[in-house]
Amino acid sequence: MKIHAGFNGRSAAVGAGVLALAMAGLTACGSDNNSSSSSGGSSSTTSAAGGGSSTSASGSSTGAAGGITCANGTLSGQGSTAQNTAIVKFIKDFQTQCGNSTNINYNGTGSGPGVTAFIQKQADWAGSDYALNSTQQPQADARCTGGKALSVGTIPGAIAVMYNVPGVSKLNLSASNLGKIFNGKITKWNDPAIVADNAGVTLPDLAIQTFHRSDASGTSYNFSNYLNKTAATDFPAAANKQWPGTGGQSAQGSKGVAQAVKTTSGAIGYAEVSYATSNSLNTASVGNAAGKFVPLTVANAGNFIAKAKVDTTGGNYLFNFDYTYSADDAYPAVLVTYEIVCSSGNDSAKLPLLKNFLSYTASSAAQGQLEGMGYVPLTSDQQAKVQAIYAGLS
């Protein structure tokens, strides 16, 4: 199925809107951009001057509209491209409301480079599709003078398994078969194991060309985690931001993977859903722990994410997925983008804008737009809790 026609059950007009939003993004996950901007970590600035509330002296907050409370200043964010379409839209909303005295930049360099930039004080906050690990946490804490670095889950989404098989528009792929495909154990599309799961589908005698991320990627981390937790026998490697599978071809960033799949007959790859949408790529229904095939829809991804246990230890907001959950309507290949930010020790001149913008990303006004962009909104209770974390930054 093509995501733009069936991802969330909406009309083609909505799909076109998602595509427009995806292409409007000025940055994009891994050192790539989901736009015409150059790749390789080049800086991309998202800014939108406009009317709206006036702002007072530097750093002070003024009136609110649509969940936005304005503040003067400049912010620089960096990292995850899985959240790119959403974060670009939120920045545009915020700056349109607040005018020329507010400038927010987001550079989509990928989760790994984003966290590094945050640790090195090259970014005021980072987007990462995995929470800070045991190595990164003390380094990030040291960057936060007198405080600690938080991982705050804010933008959930789904990972699309994109494929380019001539004549095949509907495809079921179990976690076991995906593990074998991405480890080079299944090499033809008409392999009996794939045929057995796709009754009535004519699969060609065509070589499978797998594509994975070459850069440190939260999408790689989450997709490899899904495979390992759901089909460990066929994908024994533990989750890793550097793709842990064997064989296959690599491409820079999600944009590179999507383009490689689009231009290569027999190709398969993975990326956050907006990359499949913007490239009009078919996506597979993937298997859960019980072997049931679940199509990629916002609702199905939301049903799986809803079963995650949220851990608030240390002021964080962490999602721990239950990969044993196997309802027919729960799509298990998902991720959550975390905003990495200092609990305290932030630049006092930037603090009002940092708090206000991040609070907006978790507001009902912002979260209410996520489904139309292919993401999964936080629940109202989760929105309130995440906003409280951002409000408490100092």
Number of C-alpha atoms within 10 A of each C-alpha: 19 19 28 28 18 17 22 21 14 12 12 13 11 16 25 15 14 21 22 15 19 27 20 17 25 24 36 35 37 33 32 28 31 28 16 12 15 16 22 14 20 15 18 20 18 20 21 19 17 15 12 16 18 16 21 14 11 15 21 16 17 16 15 14 13 13 17 25 22 30 32 24 21 16 18 18 25 32 37 35 39 36 25 29 27 26 22 25 20 21 23 19 19 31 25 18 24 28 21 17 18 24 23 21 20 29 30 36 32 33 32 26 23 30 29 18 19 26 25 14 13 15 21 22 26 30 38 31 31 26 25 19 9 8 8 14 17 15 18 24 20 15 19 22 15 12 17 21 28 27 28 25 26 25 24 23 27 30 25 29 23 30 28 22 23 11 10 14 15 15 22 22 24 25 28 22 23 22 27 20 26 27 20 17 14 19 17 18 21 17 16 12 14 20 17 12 16 15 11 8 15 12 20 15 12 16 16 23 24 24 24 28 27 20 24 23 31 32 37 27 21 22 26 26 26 26 31 21 21 23 22 16 13 19 27 17 19 16 21 19 22 18 22 19 21 15 15 16 15 17 20 22 29 34 27 25 27 31 16 23 25 22 10 16 16 20 22 28 28 25 26 28 29 33 30 30 27 22 20 19 24 25 29 24 20 24 26 28 20 15 17 20 25 24 28 28 25 24 20 22 26 24 19 22 26 17 15 15 12 15 12 13 8 10 15 20 22 21 23 13 19 16 20 12 17 19 17 16 18 25 29 34 29 23 29 27 28 27 26 28 30 26 23 19 18 21 14 12 14 19 21 23 25 29 20 21 24 22 23 25 25 27 21 17 15 21 22 14 16 20 18 17 24 29 29 29 22 23 14 14 8 17 19 15 15 23 20 13 18 23 16 10 18 16
